[in-house]
Structures are given as structure tokens and as C-alpha cells.
Amino acid sequence: MTEKVLVALKPGLENDILCRLALSVAQPSTTFLLQSLVLVGTNDDERQRLEAAKADLTRLSAIFDEAGAKVDTRVELVEMMPGSRIVATASEEGVDLIVVGLAQRSRVGKALLGSDAQRVLLSASCPVLTTRFS
């Protein structure tokens, strides 16, 4: 039985899909944790991306509210390896399931930058449910 589900959101992608998937596989009493990680040190303004992530979480929380589900949200700045931070949060929070999306990237892109979803799949101590962003 899934009592706590971590939904790992990726800013700028179709996170509605992840939220609806998480709701479809969970029990009515499940608590959801929506986590959005914003990388620092990129060319964009971190403050602007942080505010955009918070606004997206507010919008996505409404999906869970409409379903009558309990939802908590978390936005964090990370310097590197968001996949490792997702796994750490899952461990700290004692989640039963992680829901994460797969963004299509080239083999070279994965080799150079790594894959956050792959890191979650290989490192998580709980089941991981993935879906591909269209």
C-alpha cells in the first residue's frame, strides 16, 4: 500500500502527466509530496526560475486538491545531480513510491550530463514509476 508518494517534477515540462499518473496508482489515503528542483549556476536567473517553479507547484497542487488528496510541496535550489537529491528526499521522507518523468535526450547528452531519472531508478530504495514526456 502506498502511503506516501514523491512526484519529482521537472520545471518547464508537462508535469500534469506525472501528477495524474501518481493519483491513478495511489490509495485514497495517500499523501503526495511534489518536489521541484531548480539548478543553480546556469545562464538563467535562478530567482526567476525559482518563482516559476513555485507558481507551477501551486497550479499542480490544485489537481490533488480537486481529487481530495493530501499534498505537500517543496522547491529547492540544487547545485548538481538533481537525481541524487530526489533519492535523498525519498529516503528522508520515507516515501513508498517515486514518480518521475523521462525527457528524451540523445545518447551523447546522457553521457555528458548524466540522467537524473536513471540515477533515481538505480539508486532509490523504493519502487520508481516512470513515464515519458510526450
Secondary structure as UniProt FT lines:
FT   STRAND          4..9
FT   TURN            11..12
FT   HELIX           15..25
FT   TURN            28..29
FT   STRAND          31..39
FT   HELIX           46..66
FT   TURN            67..68
FT   STRAND          70..78
FT   HELIX           82..93
FT   STRAND          97..102
FT   HELIX           107..113
FT   HELIX           116..123
FT   STRAND          128..132
//
